[in-house]
Amino acid sequence: MKENKKILTTAFGIPVGDDQNSLTAGESGPILAQDAHLLEKLAHFDRERIPERVVHAKGAGAYGYFEVTADVTRYTKAKFLSEVGKKTEVFARFSTVGGEKGSPDAARDPRGFAVKFYTEEGNYDFVGNNTPVFFIRDPLKFPDFIHTQKRNPATNLPDPDMFWDFLSLTPESIHQVTILFSDRGTPATYRNMNGYSSHTFKWYNDKGEYFWVQYHFKTDQGIKNLTREEAARLSGEDPDHATRDLSASIENGDYPSWTLEMQILTPEQAKDFQWDIFDITKVWPHREVPPITVGKLVLNRNPSNYFAEVEQAAFCPGNVVPGIAISPDKMLQARVFSYHDTHIHRLGPNYHLIPVNAPKGAPEKSYQRDGFMRVDENGAGGPNYWPNSFGGPAPDPGAEEPPFELSGQAGRFPFTHPNDDFVQPGNLYRNVMDAAARERLVGNIIAHLGGAQKRIQMRQTALFYKADQDYGKGVAQGLGLEMKEIERLAEMSQEERIEATKEGTS
């Protein structure tokens, strides 16, 4: 009897040919706006939670300033970075990612690290995490990934099967998984963690020369993390410990600070670089791209009202000022759409007028009008269209970024870069972690992965083994899995591994 195969479709019943790769111009992108499936998927995902954020629901924030400490004018013409000693007011928000608004601060979860710079050229939003990499590199997978980090739709409970099933079917996640289940997966406080852009961005100077860059905000308080046992205790005793710590430290005059370091590549260097610089699952090794110190971020003022300032704060990676631009990174390009779309859904079309979001150094001058909660003069009697001959604001050609070459056929392309997904997590396990840290990593994984079905345990453990044999052996031993079977699965292709561990396979 012929199998009645289920076909994935759009919301309107149209068959979907590929649900893993966004439609791009060539293998490296950028993403094409004609990818209706991606836009439909992201737009629906952005509206799945009302009224709290879909991700980063629980957070804490504070005001402060950023001070330039090194001359970077050869790399960027951004005015807020134009001279040593220059200070720019900022608002920063830290958060957990997957949990609800009432979830504990000590959860094993990435941490959001967002900074809004109120520059004289408009707001520049840095929207990063406390880890330098991420779980996936194509945004078409993002709604599915977040669903697995939330609650089971039937039981409304966290589900290890959902969590590990997706990750074990997505080998590119192994680097971030290794970080998440290491000590860094549970920062002691928001003050004791770093912040990373993860994405590659483009900087360009007043000569039209451009560079590829990554941001690293390094904590001046020192890295401190919680053990699994400490995190479990704090989750019960003081689920708001990190929120309390940030507020108390500022109140006491112990202002937290971070040093901004940048990794910078010329276009020529990027062409010969061994890693895909737009792959968010990879780092740029520091020995190959040494970071340079650029400035200092200091937080010195608490919000006066949580809802008005922290809850309504909205950051978008598409808010870049002249001198900074978006790269072809597929994940970054989708975030430019998705964040703004989410804010419109959550806060309304005029969320930019909320004081914490409003530009302070460069008031809005646009032709956008009306909509819910329009609380300014709404353009008064001026024209609401461009071009016009009534003295309305005009575009500034000098604000345009320098072009860079793109080529390739439009299509959905699987990732084909020759360097695989297991080298960097293996190096992290072997060369960065000491024996005690490796032991805690394996213990953390066993405690969580142990709740998943055995077939999923085996598939995921094979990925750990591919990163490092001792890594996989440690997890297998803790879960009571047969090493011969793990080794056999590790030798298979991803498709063969999926077939060998699908539901119902003995």
N, C-alpha and C positions, 0 to 999 in steps of 0.2 A: 504494500500500500504506500502511495506517495506521501511523503511528509508534508503537512500543511505548515509551511514556513511563515513565520510572522515577519512582515516587512515594516521597518521603521518609516514613519511618515512625519511630515510637518503637521502643525495644528489644523491644517486644511486638507489633510489626507494625501498630500503629494509625497511620493516615495523619496526617501533620502538615500543618496548613493554613498555618502561618506560622512560619518559622524565623529571622525577623529582629526581631520585636517581642514583648516579654514581655507577658503578660496583666496589665493594670493597671486601676485605677479612674480613668477619664478619661485624657486624653492625657499628663498630667504625672505620673501615678502616684498613690499608691504601687503597688507590685507586689502581686498577689494570691497568697496561699499555695496557691490551687487550681490554679496553673499547673503541672500535673504534668510537662509536657514540659520546662520550665525546670529544675525540681528534679531530674528524672531526668538531664538533660544535665550539670548542675553536679556532682551526686553521682558520676556516672561519671567525669567529668573529674578530680575531686579524688583519685580512686584510681588514676590511670593510671601513677603513678610510685611505685616502692617501692625504698628507703625515703626517698630524698631528696625535698625539696620539689618540687612540680610546677613552680612558678616561684620565683624568688628563692633558688635552690639554693645559690649561693655567696655567703657574706657574712662580715662582720667586725662585732664588737660591743664595747661598753664601757659601764661604769657612770659615773654622774655625778649632776648635780642640775639642777633647773630653779628659777630664782628669779624671782618676780614683781617687776616694776619699775614698774608703773602700776596705778592703781585701775580695775578693770573690773567692780566689783560692780553697777553699773547694768545690765550686760549678762548676767551669769551669777552663780548662787549656788553654783557649784562651790567647795568649801572650799579646795582647793589653790590657788585663784586669789583667795582672799578678802582678802588684805592685802599691801601693798607690803613687800618684803623676805622674804616667806615662801619657804622652800626645800622642795622635794620630791625625794626620791631617784628616779632614773630608770635604765633600761637601754635603750640604743639599739643598733639593728642596721642596718647598711647592706649593700646587696647589688646584684649584677647581677640582671636579671630572667629573660631567656630561656635563658641558658647553663646547662650542667651544673655540678656541684660543682667540677670540675677546669678549668673554662673560665677564660680570662685576665681579670684585672681591667680591662684596657684595652679590652674589647670595646665596639663601638658598640651601645649598649643603654641603656634607661632604668635608673636606679638606685633601688632601694628605700630608703626613709628612714623607719624605724619607731622609735617611742619609747614605752616602757612607763613610765607614771607610777605610783609606788607611793603612792597617796594614802590619807588617813585614811577615805575612803569607798569603798575598793576600788581595783582597778587600772583606770586609764584608758589605753587604747591608742590612740596616734596612728599611723596606718598610711598613709604617703604615698609619694610619689616625688620625684625631683629635677626633675620637670617639672610645670608647673601644669595641664597638660591630658593627655588620654589618647586612644588610637586609636579607641575605639568608645564609644557612649553607651547601649547596651542589652546586658545580660549574656547574652542568648541567643546573642550572637555571640562571647563570650569564649573558650570552648573551641576554636572553629574558628580564631580569631585566634592563640591560643598554639600550636596545631598548626602553623601556617604559620611560626612563629618557631623551631620545633624542627627535627628532622631528617626527611628524606624517608623514609616508611615502607618503601620498596623498597630504596633505596641506603644509608640511614643516613648521608646527607650533608646539609649545609645546602643548601637549594634556592632560588635566586633566583626561579624561576618560582612556587613556592608563596608565597614572601614577598610578591612584587609583584602576583601575581594577586589575592590577597585584598585588598590595600590599594587596588589600582586599581578594585576592585569595591565599595569602601567609601569614598566620597568624604569622609565625616566624619573620616577619619583624616588628612587633608592637613595639618592644623595640627600634630599630633604628629609626623608624618613630617618636616615642615620643621624642627622642633626636633631630632629625632633625628639628622638628617643635617647639622645645623649643628655648630659647635664644641662645643655643649653635649651632643652625643651621646657624647662621650668625656671625662668629667671627669678632671682630672689626678690627684686623690685624692678620697677621701670627705670630707676636711676642706675641700676647695675647691669645694663644691657646695651649693646651697640645697636645702631640703626643702619640699614643698607638700602640702596636703591634697587638692588638685585638686577633691575633692567639696565641696559646700556642707553645712555642719552647722547645727544649731539650738542656739543658746544661750538660756537663759531665767533670769530673776532670781527673787528671793523674792516678788515681787509677781505672778508669773504672766505677765509680759510676755516676749515672745520676739523673737529676732533671727536673721537668716540670716548665717552667717559663713564665711570661708575663712581658712586658716592659711598663713603664709609664714615658714619658718625661714631667715633670711638669714645666710650664712656670714660670720663676722668675720675669717676668714683671706683673704677675697677670692676671687672666681671665677677659677679657672685650668682650662684645658682642654688637651687634646692634639690635635695635628694627626693626620690619617689616617696619615701616615708615622711619627710618634712613637708612636702607638698600636700600629702593626704591629711596630715595633722592640721595644717593651716587652713585647708579647705573647709574643715569642720569648725575650727576654733575662731578663725578670722578670715572669712571668705573675701573681705575687701582690703586685705592687708597692703597690697601695692598701691591702691587708690589712697589709702590713709597715709602711707609712707611719703608719697609724692607731695601731698598737701602739707603734711607736718614739716617736712624738710624745708619747704619754701617759707612756711610760717615762722620757722625758727631761724631763718636767715642762712641756712645751709643750702645754698642755691646749687642745684645739679647742673653739670655742664658736660659737653661733648666736644671733642676735637674733630673737625671735618677733614678727612683725607680723601684725595681723589686719585683714581687710576685713570691714566690718559693714554690713548693710542692715536697716532696719526692714521689717516686712511691707508697709507702705504704699509705701515706696520700691521694693520688689521688684516690686510690681504694675505699675509704670510703667517698669521697667528695660528697656532695649532688647534685652538678651540673656536667654535662658532661664537662670535662675540655677541650675537643676538639670542643665544640659547640661555634662558633664565634658569635652567637646571645646572649650569656650570659656573665656576668662578674663574677669574683671571688670576692665576698663581702670582703671588707677590714677588717671587724671585724673577718672574718674567716681566711683570709690570709693577715696579716699585711705586707705592703710593706717595703722593706729595701732600704736605700739610697746607690747608687753605684758610681755615678760620675756626672760630669758636662759637658754639651755641650755648647760651646760658638762659635758664628759666628762673625768674625772680618774682613773679606775681601770680597769685592764685586767682581763679575766676571768682566773681562775686555771686554768680548764680549758675548752677550746674546746667539746668535745662537751656537757658538762654545762650550759654557760651559753649559748653562741652557737647551737650546733646545735639544742638543745632549746628555745630561746626561741620562744614562740608568741604572735603578736599577732593581735588580732581587732578590726576597727572597730566591732563590736557592744558592746565593753566600754567603755561610757560611764558617767560618774558623774552624780549629780543636778546639774543646771545645764547639761548638755550632752546633746543628743539627735540622733537620725538624721533626715535630711531625706527628702523623697520621691524623691530621685535614684535612678533604677532600678539603676544600677551599684552604688551604695553599699548599697542594700537587699539585693542579691544577695550582696555581699561579706559582709554580716552573717551570712548562712547559710553561705556557702562556706568562709570561713576557719575557723570553728569546726568545721565538718564535716571539713575537711582535717586539722586538728590531731587530731581524734578518730581518724581513719584512721592518721595518721603516728605519733602518740605515745600513743594510747589514750584511753579515756574519762576518765581521771583525770590528764590532762596538767597540770591546774591545780595539782596537788600538787607538781610539779617545782619546786625552790626558786626558779629564775629566773622562773617564772610565778606563783608563789604570792603572794597579796596579803600585804603586810607590815604595813600600817597598819590593816587590817580583815579579820581571819581569816574564812574561809568559815563561814557558818551556814546550812545548807540541809538538804533532805531527800533529796538524791541519795545513793545508797548503792552499795556493791559495785563490781564491774567489775575488769578487769585492772589490776594495779599500784595497788591501793588500799593506801596505806602509812601512813595516819594511823589514828586510833582508829575510823574508819568510823561516827561517830555514837554509838558506845558503845551504851548501853542505852536511849537516848532514842527518842522516836517517830520514825518514818520516813514520816509523812504529815501533811498539813494540810487542814482544820483539826484541831486536837487540844486537849485540856484538860489536858495534862501539862506545860505551861510551855515548849513548844517555841518557836523563833523565829517571830515574826509579821510579816506585811508592814507596811510603813510608808507610809501614804497620802501623806505629805509628799514621798516620793521620786518620785511620778508627775510627768511633764512636763505642762505646760499643753497643752490640745488646740488643734488648728488645723483649719480647715474643709477638707473634701474633698468632691468631687462628681464625677459622671460615670458613664457606662455602663461596665460591665466588658467589655473587648475587647482586641484586639491592634491598637495604633495606630501608624502610621508617624509619624516626627517631622515636624511641620508648622510649627515656629516660622518667622516670616517672614524673619529674618536668616539668610543662608545660611552654608555651611561654608567659603567661600573668602575672606570679608572679613578675618578676623583673621590667617590665614597670609599673605595678601597684605600686610597692614599690617606684619607681622613682617619680611617680606622687604624691603619698601621703606623702612620708617621706623625699624626697630630695628637692622638689620644695616648695617655699612658696606660699602664696595665689596669690600674684601678678604674679609670674612666671607661675603658673597654668592658670591664666587668659590670659596671653600672648600666652601660648601654644595653648589653645583652640581657641583664636582669629586667630592665624596663620593658624591653620588647617581649620577653617571655610572659611577663605579668599581663600584658595587654593582648598579644597575639594568641595566648593560651585560651582566650574565650571564643576564638573562631573555630570553624569546622576544620577537621584534620586535613582535608584536601587543600584548603586555603592556606593552612599553616605550611604545608609542604611546598606549595607553589611560591609563597613569599620567602621561605627559608632558602630555596634554591637561588633566589635573587641575592640574598645576603652572601651565599656561598660564591656566587659569581664575582661579587665585589672583593671578597677576601675569604679564603677557605676556612681560616680559623674563626672568622666572624660567623659564617654559616654553621660550622661545627658546634660553636657555643650555643647558638639558638636551637639547633636540632637536638643537642643533648638535653637542654633544659625542657624541651617540649616532648622528649621521649620519641623522637622521629628516627627512622632508620637512615643512617648515613648513605648507604648504597643507593637508596631511592632518591635522596636529595642530590647526590652526585649525578645520577642518571637524568634527573629533571634539569639540572644545571647545564648539561651537555646538549639539551634539546633547543630548537628554535622556540621563540615565544609562542608561535601558533601550535607547535607540537606540545608544548608545556600546558597550554590551555586545554587542548584536547585530552591530554592524559590526566588532567585534574578536574574535569568538568563534573557537574553533579550527576551522580549515578555511576561514576567510574569506580571500579573496585581497586 
